[in-house]
């Protein structure tokens, strides 16, 4: 293990050679920026978690490569230790909002250090417990107590071998037996085997299973069930179950993903989570939902917290990648100017263009997630306590679902490309395991398909936007987490043109995005109408109106939504922080718009070369303007060195000393000066 010098005290002064030269150039107060981007209460929770993790060597990251069995064994032991830690003292006495906010922040802190532990805890404890509260009733509270006390370990069994994103086609059945008053679980064919179930491979004692409920030969759609899988004492599977580990994966080796096949396996009727549907004393099915699709949505929407967690984790992974790459770029001297002075990579325009937009995206995503989390928790709490108009609730749920789907796609994809760009920007040194990019990449990659394939999720968002676009009586108050009121004036919005205004402008960026959303909605609907005239069925019409149309519409809406949150954050900052935050807003907005140049020209928003040239020049100018700020900007969002866990990204700037330590050479820090660095480069 590489030992780091910085403690988990966020207020501790940061010092570090070449990095300090850039730090002295920044125009803002570091502590003010930290407060602007994250409230002190959440920061304090993270620091509490990190301090606990750093205090016990068992949690320390290790760059030694373990085999899969070793990783799983290590993660299982860490979960037991973690679940019994003081971090959860008195948590069940807190109200819903306080407890949920704490657990969300705690999960972020753990995931930034150890993704395996974070996922194992979320699947094994917190997500299961949340589902019991959302979908279960009083009869399921014993499982809630047992999972928190460590008596059982859970998993989430949705995906099947032949179906994943298409949840309504899942084949596992739960058939009610009137004679025994039991539910009979069955896997009708090999394609219905539940698979990729985290924690199930070797450890889970109980599964939160989603299966088709059948009563009196009528299928009532997907429902959730608590299913005993193994004896909690021996971990031996129960009869009529085939369960096992799926084998090696590309990453997250500490998670024992498994499969399960049911052979007419019987469970008590009370194992049905019955808040949305139940079997009464007469053996009859009852539900408040009349549409099976709505029932499916209600069942799965209770798990939206899983997608919200993915958004948080992806945002934090992006931060780690950007921090490492920018700190390295500020110290790595490469090539000389006309006077023979070697320059840091940070001075080169191409390097700024490669990295700075991802720094701006880090701030944009973090701002969005911070405020969206808070609003999401408040809305769920209000819904649980009956403070929301019941008539508005279905539309609100659809709106939240659309937002989570599209932002999940945008943020996970952006992070995926950023990790690779940051790795390449660190050259060959970035390929060393101790640099951290390999683990970031392999641990992030599954998030692109966790909780739904991104491309499929984007279809759900575009369907929602198109319905709003066509609704002349739109009540935007039903969608409190998004700003969609401009759709009421779509005809006026579509008349806008670029008039050679100053392009580095809040107004220009936001109005251009409104135009993009309206034009893409109009264009998609026109394509749909053409296909309808060809007498295609609905499935084919939807299928053939995605590429360059509905798919792009959803991503543009996600960017617009994040910018909407970001601009509010910028306007609420202190006077020293606001100008820099504004530059980050402009950079992220214009860099994102640059990806849509073809659509902007195609739709007639701009003509001639001026818009494209102005946009490109503005991105480069903002990168140059932000150069004095970027090292301090990374300091403001960076976790402690212990958590960052990268030999290239430490706050003290000792990249070469740490590289030599990682190379397993003798005491390489002694007498290590610039002359020896130059000698090494010549050799």
N, C-alpha and C positions, 0 to 999 in steps of 0.2 A: 504493500500500500504506500502511496505517496502521502506524506504528512503535510498538512497545510497550516499556515500560521494564523490565518484570520479566525477569530472566534465567531459565534453566532450573534454577537451584539451588533444589531443593524446600525447603531449610532457610532460604532467604533470608527476612528479615522482610518481612511484608506491611503496607503502609501505604496509606491511601486515604480521607481525608476522612470523609464520612458513614458509610462502611463501618466505620471504626475505632470509632465510637460503639457500634455493635452488637458489634464484636469484643471490646470491653472487658467486655461483659455476659456472655460465655460462661463456663461453669463448668469447662471441661476444658482440659487441655494439648493444644495443636494437634498437636504431634509424636507424642504418645501415640495420638491418634485416627488419625493417618496410619499408624502402625505397626499399629494394631488392624485397620484395614480392608484393608491390603495389606502383605505382608512386605517388609522393606527390600531384599532381593535383587531382587525384581521392580521395585520403584521405581527401583533403581539402573540396571537395564537400560533402563527407559523414559527415564530422564534421559540416559543415554548416547546413545540413539537421537535424542532431541529436541535434544541439544547438537550432534550431527552435522548434523541437518537445519537447525538455526538457523545453523550456521557457513557454510553455502553458500547464497548468495542465489538459486540456481536452484530451491531447494525452498520459498522463501518464498511464503506464500499471497498471492494478488492478487485484489482485488475487481473488477478489470476483467473484463467479460464477453467471453469468447473464443467464437468459433464452434466447431462440432463438430470440424472438421478441425484447427484450432489446438490444441484440447484433446487430441486423440488424438496429435498430433505431440509436444506437450509431455510427455505422460505416457510415451510411448515413450522419449524421451530421458532422462527421469528414471529410468526403470526400468534403463536401461543403466548410468547413473551409480551408482544405488543398489546394483545387483547386484555392482558392482566395488568397493564401499566396504569400509573396514576392519571394518565391522560383522560380516562373515562370516569373518574370519580364523580359521583352525584349527577351524571349526565341525564339519567332518567327522571330526575326531579325537575328538569328544565321544561319550559313551554316549547311547543312545536317549533316556532321560528328560531328561538335561541339554539335549540339542540341541532336543528337542520343546518343553520348557518355555521355552527361550530364544526359539525361533521364534514361539511363541504370544504371548509378551509383546512381542516386537519388532513383530509384526503389529498388536497393539493400539495401540502407540505411533504407528506410521506412519498407521494408519487415522484416528486422532483428528486428524491434521493434513491428510492427503490420502487420501480414500477411493479415488480413482482409482488412485493408485500402489499402495495396499495390495491392491486387488483384482487389478490386473494382475500384481503379484508373486506373489500366492497362486495364481492360475490358471496363470500362466506358468511358475512354478518350484516353489514349496513343496508345493502340493496334488498336482501331477503327480509330484513326487519321492516323496511319501508313498505315493501309490497304487502306484508301482513297487515299493516296499519291502513293501507289504501284499499286493499281488495278483500281483506278478511273482516271478521267480526269478533265478538267477545270469546267465542269458542276457540279462537286461534292464538290467544294471548300467551298460552303456555309455551308455544313455539318461540314467540318473541323473547320470553324470559330465558328459555333454554339456549337460544343462539347467542345471546349476549353473555350468558354465564359460562359459555364454552362447553356445554353438554352436547351440543350438536354443531355440525358445520354444514352449510348449505351450498347449493349451486343453482344456476338458472338454466333450465332445459327448454329451449325454444327451437333452435335450428335442428333440422333433420338432414339426413344424408342427401336427399334429393330436393329439398326445399329450404330456403333461408329467408330471403327478402319477401317472397310471396307467402306470407303467413297464413292467409286464408286457405291455402292448399295443404297445410300440414296434415299428416295422415294418422298420427297416433290418436287412439280413441280411448275414451273413458265411458263405458257403458253401465248404466244403472241397472242393478239386479234387484227386482222387487222382493224376491224371496228372502235374500240375505241382508237386504238394506245396505249393500256394498256397491262400490264402483269397481269395475273390472277394466284394468288398463291393458291395452294390447298394441303391439307393433305389427301391423298387417303385412308388411313386406320389408325387405332390406332397406329400401329407400326411405322408410319411416323411422329408421334408427336415429335416436337423438345423438348428436355429435358436436364436437368442439365445445363441450360443456366444461367451463373452467371449474376446477376443484373436484370434478367428478371422477377423474381417472383413478385416484387412489384413496382419497380422503373423505369425500362428502358422505355424510350420514343421511341427509335429506335433500330432496330436489324440489325447487319451485317449478313444477311442470306445467307447460301449456299444451292442452290436448283438446280434441273435439268431443264435446259432451253429448252423449246419446241417451235419450230417455224415451221409452216406448217406441223405439225404431225411428225417432225423429232426431236429427242432428241440430243442436242448438248453438253450434259455433264454438269458437275457441274460448276455453275457460282455464283458470289457474287452479292447481291442486298442490297440496303439500304431500310429498311422496317419500315414505321411509325407504332408503336404499340399502344402508348397511347397519349392522348392529353397532351402536355407539361405543360399546366396550371392546369389541374384537375387530371391528371394521370388516367383518365377513359379510358379503352381500346376502340378502334374503333370498329364499327360493323363488323360482319363476322370474328371475332377473338375470340378464347377462350384461355385465358391466366391465369396462376396462379402460386403459389408457390408449390414446390414439397414436402415441409415439412422438418422434422428434418433430420439432417445429423450427421455423426460421429464427425465432426470438422468443422472449418471455419464457425461458426454460424453467423458471421456478414455478410455473403454473401447470398443474397436472390435468390438462384437458382430456376429457374422456367421452365415451359413448355408452349408451344404455339401450337395451332391447327388452321389452316387456312381453312375457308369455302368459297372458291371461292372469295378470297379477292383481290381487284383490287388496283394496284399501277401504277404510271406513268412509261412509258417505260424508262424515264431518270433515274430511280432508279437502273437500271442495271449498275454495275461498268464495264466500257466498254474498258478498256485498252487491254484486251486479246481477247475480242470478242464483237461484237455489232450488233444491228439491224439497217439497213440503212433506208433511207427515203422511200424506196420502200417496206419496211417490210421484207427484206431479211437478213439472218444471214451472217456476215462476220467475219473472223478471219485469223490471220497469221499462225495458227497452223493447221496442216493436220491430226495429230493423237489426238483423244479425250483424250487419257491417258496423253499426253504431256500437253494438255490444263488444265487438272485436276491438274497436277503437278505444272504448273505455278500459278494456282489459290491458291493452298495451300502453295506453297513454299514462297509466300509473307508473310506468317504467321510464318516463321521459327524463327522470333524474339521471338515468344512465347516460343519455346523450348529453345532458348538461355537463356531467362529469368529464366526458370525452372532450368537450369544448374547452374546459378548464385545463385539462392535462395537455392538450395540443398547444394551447396558448403558452403554457409554461415551458413546454419543450422548445417551442420557437424562441422563447426568451433565452434559454440556455445556449442554443446553437448560435444565436446572434451575439450574445455576450462573449462567448469563446472566440468567435471569428474576429470581432472588432478589437478586442483586447490584444489578440495576436497581431492583427494588422497594424496596431499602433506601435508595436515593438520590433516587428520584423523589418530589418533594413534590406533593401533589394534594389540594385541598380543605382546609378549616380546621375545627378544633374550636370549641367554644363560646367560647373565649377568643381566637379569631382566629389560632391557631398552625397553620401548614400542617403536614400530617402526611405522612410517607413512606407509600407504598402498603403497606409491610410491616405497618403498624399496623392495617390494616382486616381484619376477620374474614373477609370474603368472599375477600380476596386470600390470606390464610393457608390457607383451605379449598381454594382453587384450586391452590396450589403446594406446600404442605408435604407432603401425601401423596405427591407425586411425588419429593420429596427423600427421604422414608422409603423409597419403592420403589427409589431409586437405591442406598441403603445395603443394602437387602435383596438386590437383584440382584447387587451387587458382592460381597457376602459369599458368596452362593451360587456365583457363577462362580469366585471365587478358590479355594474349597475343592473344588468339583466338578471344575474343571480338573485340580487336583492328583490327585484320586482317579482320574479318567478316564485320565490319563497313566500312573499306576501300574498300573491294571488292564490297559491295553494292553501295557505293558512285561512284566507278569507273564504275560500270555497268550503273547506272542512268545517268552518264555523258558521256557515250559512249567511255570510255577509255579501254575497254576490247575487244579482238578479238572476233567478233560475232561467228566465227566458233567454238571457244573454249567454249563459254558461256554455251551451254547445258551440256557439260561434267563437267564443273566447278560446275554448280548447282547440278548435281547428286553427285559429290564428297562432297560438303558441306552438302547436305542432308544426305549422308551416315555417315559422321562424327557426325553430330548433333544427329542422331538417336541412334547410338551406345553409344556415351558418355552420352546421356540422360539416357539410361538404366543403365549403369555402375554407374554413380554418384548418381542417385536416389536410386538404390538398396544398394549401399555402405552406404549411409547416413541412410537409413532405418535400417540396421543392427547395425550401429554405435550407433544410439540413444538408442536402446535397451541395447546394451552392456554397454554404459556409464551409463544408468539408473541403471542397476544391480550393476555396480561397485561402485555406491554411496549407496548401501544397501537400508534399509527402508527409510532413509531420502530422497532418490532420488524419492520416490513415492509421496512426498508432492507436492501439486500443485505449491507452491511457489518455488520449486526446478527448475521448468521450463520444465522438460522432457515430462510431459503429453501434454502440448501445442505443444512442438516441434514435438512430435510423431503424434498427430492428425492433425496438420497443414501440416506436410510433407507428410503423407500417400497418399493423393490424387495426389501428383506429380508423383507417380509411374504410374498412368493411365491418368493424364492430357496430352493433346496433343498427344495421341496415346499410346496404351498398349505396354509396353517395349518389350515383346516377339515378337510382330508383327513388331515393329521397327527394331529389330535385324535381322529379315528376309530380310529387305530391304538393310541393310548394307552387309550382307553375299552375297546377289546376286551381289552387286557392286564389292566386293572383288574378287569373282569367275570370273567375267568378266575380271577384270584386270589380274588375274592369267593366264587366257587363252590367253591373248593378247600379242603376241610376239613383236608387234610394239608399246608397251606402251610408251606414251609421258607423263612422270611424271610432266612436267611443267604445264599441264592442271589441276593439283591438288595441288595448292600452299599451302594449309593448312595441307597437310599430306605428310609424307615421305614414298613413295611406290616404289622408284626406285629399291630397292633390289629384287623386284619380277622379274626383268629382268634376274637376275642371280639365279633363284630358284633352278636350278639343283645343282649349287655349294653350295648354302645355305643348301640344304638338306643333303649334305655330312658331315656336321659338327657333332662332337661328344664332349661330356664333357670329358676333359682330366685331371681331378683333378687340374685344374688351381685354383688360388685364386678366390673364388666365389664372394667376395665383390669387384666387378669390374664393371665399366661402360660398358666395352667391352663385358664381359661375359653376363651381363644382356640383353643388346640390341641385341647381336647376338643370344642369346637363344630365344628371342621373335621373331626375324626374322625367325628362324627355325620353331617355333611353328606355325606362320602364314602360312608359306609355306606347312608344313606337314598337318595342318588341312585343307587347301585348297585342297591339293592333295587327302587326305582321303575323304573329302566330295564329290569331283568329282568322285572318285572311287565308292562310295556308289550310287551316282546318275546313273552312267553307269550300275551298277548291276541292279538297279531298271528299267532302260530303257530296258534291255535285257528281263525283265519279262513283257515287253509290257504294263507297267503302263502309265497312262496319266500324263501330266505335273503336275497337281494339286497333285496327290498322290505321285509323285516323290518328289516334294518339301516338302510335309507334312511329309514324312517318312525319310527325310535326315536332320532333324533339331537337334534332341536330340543327344548329344555327338559329333555332327559334325558342321553344319552351325551355330547353336546357340553359341557354344563355340568359334568358329572362330571369330564371331563378338565381343564377350567380350574380347578375347585376343587382337584383333586389337585395341579396345578402350584403354586397359591398355598400349599397345605399344605406341599409339598416345600420351597419357598423359605423359608417360615417355620421349618421344621425346621432348616435350615442356619443361618438367621439367629439363632435363639435360642441355638444352640451358640456362635456368635461372640460374642453378648452376654455370655454367662456366662464367657468366657475373657479378657475385657478387663480393663485396669487399673482401680483403684477410682475414678478420676476420670472415666473414659470410660464405664464400665458403666451408670450411671444414665441418661445421655443416649441411649446405644444402646438401652436398654430402652424408652425413650419412642418411639424410632423404630420398634422392633419392634411395640409396641402400636398405634401409629398405622397402620402398614401393615396389620397384621392386622385391626383393626377397620374401617378404610376398605374393605378388601377384603370383609369379611363383610357390610358394608352393602349391597353389590351383590347379595347373596343373601338379602335379607330375605324376599322372597316365598316362596322355597323353605323357609326356616326356619319360617315360619308355616304354610305348606301341609303340611309334614310333622309339625306338632305339637310342634316343639321349644320353641316359646314360644306364649303366649296373651295376649291383651290388648295394650294399648299400651306396657307398661313396657319390653320388650326393645328395641323400635324407638326409643323415646325415649332410653333409656339409651345405646344405641349411637350415636345422633346426637350427644348431649351429650358423650359420651366423645371422639369425634373432634374436636369443637370445643375441648374442654378441652385435649387434647393439643397441638393446633395452637397454642393460647395459651401453653402451658407451654414449647413449643419455640421461641417467637419470639426469646428472647435468645440462642439457640444457633445459629440457622440460618445466619447469615453465616459464622461459624467452621466450621460443618459443611460449607458449600460450599468454604471454603478447604482443608479436609482432603482433599477428593476432586477438586478442580479441577486441570486441567493448567495449565502456565504460560500466561501471556497470549498468547505467540507461537502456541501450539497452540490455545487457545480461539478466537482469531481473531474477536473480536466487539467492536465499539465500545461495546456496552452492558454487557459483562461483565468489563472489565478490573479487576484487583485494586486499582489505584490510585484508582478511583472517579471518574475524569475523563470522565464520560459526555458532557457537553455540549461539552467541548473536542474530543473525538474525533468527535462528530456534526458539528460545524462543519468539521473537517478532511475528513470524508467528503463533506460538501457541496461540497468543492473551493473553499472561500472562502480569501482571503488569511489570513495569520497571525492566526488567531482566538483563539489561546491567550493573547495579550498582554492584560493588564488585564481578564481575564475573571473577573468577580466575581458575587456574588449579585445585586447591583443590575442588572447587565446581563442576567442570566438572567430576572429578573422583567420587565424591559423587553421582552425578546424574547417572553415569554408574553403580555403585554398586546397587543403588536403583532399 
